[in-house]
Amino acid sequence: MINHKHEIGVENVLVLQGGGSLGAFACGVFKAFAKKNIKFDIIAGTSIGGINGAIAAGSINVKPEKDLERFWLDLARSSYNLIPDIFTFDFDYHNYQAKLKRSPAASLNAAFFGVPSFFVPRWFNFNKSNPKSSELQDYVQPPWKWTYMYDNSFITKTIEKYIDFKRLSPLAQQNNPNDGNSKPNTRLIITAVDVLTAEPLIFDSYKRHIEMKHLLATIGYPQYGFPWVEVGDGTFAWDGSLLSNTPIREVMVASPSKNKNIYVVENYPRKIEKLPANMSEVMSRSKDIMFSDKTQSMVQMSRLITRHVNLIETLYDIFQECDQSKIDKDKIDYINKEHSMLVEKHGAKILKLHRITRNMPETPYPLQNADFSVGTIKELIKQGETKALDYLKQ
């Protein structure tokens, strides 16, 4: 049985993938961890995973799992149900029988009418009072001049109900010297990408105050029609999943000295049982592959680095015990300095990589990550909680 309890000197890390409405799966996973009283030193995420992480790390209440679930239900209850689901007959060539097939219209509802607690299409967004001249110019542009289709700033009012941003700052990460029982808040790491340079952008609550603009940046996915966000003078950011949808590397770079147990919540499964049966499933599977975790090579490299670190430690112990009188002082200083740098400051190992993966639906389709209907969101939360509890029993 795997020990999932917190080990002294080892960081527990939760990594949350992006995936639009599929992010509700991570909400259920987080609920399961809360039930088992499993705490995390670091929560890292990108896209909707960054929003999940910000609520989990910066919740205004003592039970962040409750706030996270309320957040997702807020999104779902604001979704429209104007376009009805479509029912067609589908022929099963393996069993030579026809069956009734339901094609959910929730994604189409979101695409045409938006999800008002999250985003609104530009063609319906005429309710801004006293817009700035720059905003007004942006709104009167003809469609062929648009650089985005949906205004996702509506999510800010939803987020503000659940996050205390003071908790997502360097000062909040430190122990209170007047309170012997206090502990630092969970460290939050979210990612984006610089639109102009294609360089990764890492927003780390240990190093800077995480603000709303950083959360809007991490969900600014251009293929979904969301805008870039200016996060600094001349720095414009898009969704971090354009570079990596599973920011494990960013965690290792940000915290290079402590060993880690890493839990990855996979909204996009890496493995499936059978080949896609039609073009809709082909497009869905291609999206799985595009956004699935690709860190296996990094894990292998981590194991190699671990071997190197162990070898360096063994050699350094021998060096410490040997007669150093005949060794040049500059060389001794160099060896001590390099040992400190490589082993003490950059010797973190991935002790265990845990994966909790969302189930493939019976009929996958490419727009399933835009299904914000109440039924789907509740089902994803329930599935995440069930899968995580089952995993934690192992």
Buried (B, 14 or more C-beta within 10 A) or exposed (E): EEEBEBEEEBBBBBBBBBBBBBBBBBBBBBBBBBEEEBEBBBBBBBBBBBBBBBBBBBBBEEEBBBBBBBBBBBBBBBBBEEBEEEEEEBEEEEEEEEEEBEBBBBBBBBBBBBBBBBBBBBEEBEEEEEEEEEEEEBEEEEEEEEEBBBBBBBBEEBBEEBBEBEBBBBEBBEEEEEEEEEEEBBBBBBBBBBBEEEEBBBBBBBBEBBBBBBBBBBBBBBEBBBBBBBBEEEBBBBBBBBBBBBBBBBBBBBBEEBBBBBBBBBBBBEEBEEEBBEEBBBBBBEBBEEBBBBBEEBBEEBEEBBEEBEEBBEEBEEBEEEEEEEEEEEEEEEBEEEBEEBBEEBBBBBBBBBBBBBEBEEBBBBBBBBBBBBEBBBBBBBBBBBBBBEBBEE
